[in-house]
Amino acid sequence: MRDDYIKEARKVITDPNILINVVSRRVKQLRHGNRPLVESLEKLNPEDIALREIIEGKISFELGGET
């Protein structure tokens, strides 16, 4: 994963545990055939695509409440 993408994504999702969960869930979706929500001229791995999607506000997350 690219360090610059990680730093930018941490500005959007400040909790590292949540960031890891969001990225890993999105990577699974991409590996199962979901199309990327961002375009790139360079070939990015799924982790970098997920980070770019977070940075560009293409994917969001919700914190689940306890019941």
C-alpha positions as CSV (number, residue, x, y, z in Angstrom):
1,M,0.0,0.0,0.0
2,R,1.2,3.5,-0.8
3,D,2.2,5.6,2.2
4,D,0.8,8.8,0.8
5,Y,-2.7,7.1,0.3
6,I,-2.6,5.8,3.9
7,K,-1.8,9.3,5.2
8,E,-4.6,10.9,3.2
9,A,-7.1,8.2,4.2
10,R,-6.2,8.7,7.9
11,K,-7.5,12.3,7.5
12,V,-10.9,10.9,6.5
13,I,-11.1,7.9,8.9
14,T,-9.0,8.8,11.9
15,D,-9.4,5.6,13.8
16,P,-6.8,3.1,12.4
17,N,-8.9,0.1,13.4
18,I,-11.9,1.4,11.5
19,L,-9.8,2.3,8.5
20,I,-8.4,-1.3,8.4
21,N,-11.9,-2.7,8.6
22,V,-13.2,-0.5,5.8
23,V,-10.3,-1.1,3.5
24,S,-10.3,-4.9,4.1
25,R,-14.1,-5.1,3.4
26,R,-13.7,-3.1,0.2
27,V,-10.7,-5.2,-0.9
28,K,-12.9,-8.3,-0.6
29,Q,-15.6,-6.7,-2.7
30,L,-13.1,-5.7,-5.4
31,R,-11.6,-9.1,-5.5
32,H,-15.0,-10.6,-5.9
33,G,-15.6,-8.5,-9.0
34,N,-17.0,-5.2,-7.8
35,R,-15.9,-2.3,-10.1
36,P,-13.6,0.4,-8.7
37,L,-15.3,3.7,-7.9
38,V,-12.2,5.7,-8.9
39,E,-10.3,5.8,-12.2
40,S,-6.5,5.7,-12.4
41,L,-4.1,5.9,-15.2
42,E,-1.8,3.6,-13.3
43,K,-2.5,0.0,-12.3
44,L,-3.4,0.0,-8.6
45,N,-3.7,-3.0,-6.3
46,P,-7.1,-3.4,-4.6
47,E,-5.8,-2.0,-1.3
48,D,-4.7,1.3,-3.0
49,I,-8.0,1.4,-4.9
50,A,-9.9,1.1,-1.6
51,L,-7.8,3.9,0.0
52,R,-8.3,6.2,-3.0
53,E,-12.1,5.6,-2.8
54,I,-12.0,6.6,0.9
55,I,-9.9,9.7,0.1
56,E,-12.2,10.8,-2.7
57,G,-15.3,10.2,-0.6
58,K,-16.6,7.5,-2.8
59,I,-17.3,5.0,0.1
60,S,-18.6,5.8,3.5
61,F,-19.0,3.8,6.7
62,E,-21.3,3.8,9.7
63,L,-20.4,2.9,13.3
64,G,-22.7,0.2,14.6
65,G,-24.4,0.9,17.9
66,E,-24.5,-1.5,20.7
67,T,-27.8,-3.2,21.5
